[in-house]
Amino acid sequence: MTCNIGKADRILRVALGVVLVITGIVTSGSPGVIMGIVGLIPLGTGLMGNCPAYTLFGINTCKPHHM
C-alpha cells in the first residue's frame, strides 16, 4: 500500500478515531456500538497511512518524497 494520507491528515484521523472509539465505549446501547465501529475507520486509515476512498477519487495529501 502506498501512502496517500499526509502527516496532518493522519494526526486528525487518529485523534478523531480515538475520540469516537472512547465515546462509543462510554455510551451504552446501539449508539455506542455504532460510534465505536465508525471510530475504527478513521483510526485504522490514519494508522495505516492509506485511505481507500482517497485512492478511489485520486486524492493524495502526502508530500512527494525527494531522493
C-alpha positions in Angstrom: 0.0 0.0 0.0 1.2 3.4 -0.9 0.8 6.4 1.4 -1.9 8.8 0.4 -2.6 10.5 3.7 -0.3 13.3 4.8 1.0 13.9 8.3 -1.6 16.5 9.4 -4.4 14.4 7.9 -3.1 11.3 9.8 -3.0 13.1 13.1 -6.5 14.4 12.7 -7.8 10.9 11.7 -6.2 9.2 14.6 -7.4 11.8 17.1 -11.0 11.6 15.7 -10.9 7.8 15.7 -9.7 7.7 19.3 -12.4 10.2 20.4 -15.2 8.2 18.7 -14.0 4.8 20.0 -13.8 6.1 23.6 -17.1 7.8 23.3 -18.6 4.6 21.9 -17.2 2.7 24.9 -18.7 5.0 27.4 -22.1 5.3 25.6 -24.5 2.5 26.2 -26.6 0.7 23.7 -26.6 0.7 19.9 -25.4 4.3 19.6 -22.3 3.5 21.5 -21.6 0.4 19.4 -22.2 2.3 16.1 -20.0 5.2 17.3 -17.2 2.8 18.3 -17.3 0.9 15.0 -17.4 4.2 13.0 -14.4 5.4 15.0 -12.4 2.4 13.9 -12.5 3.7 10.3 -10.5 6.9 10.7 -8.3 5.3 13.4 -7.4 2.5 11.0 -6.8 4.6 8.0 -4.8 7.1 10.0 -2.5 4.4 11.4 -2.1 2.7 8.1 -1.5 5.9 6.1 -3.8 4.8 3.3 -7.4 5.7 2.6 -9.3 3.6 0.1 -11.7 6.5 -0.6 -8.7 8.8 -1.4 -7.4 6.1 -3.8 -10.9 5.9 -5.5 -11.1 9.6 -6.0 -7.4 10.1 -6.8 -6.7 12.3 -3.7 -3.2 12.3 -2.2 -2.2 14.5 0.7 1.3 13.0 1.2 4.2 15.2 0.3 6.3 13.8 -2.5 9.5 12.0 -1.5 12.7 13.6 -2.8 15.6 11.3 -3.5 
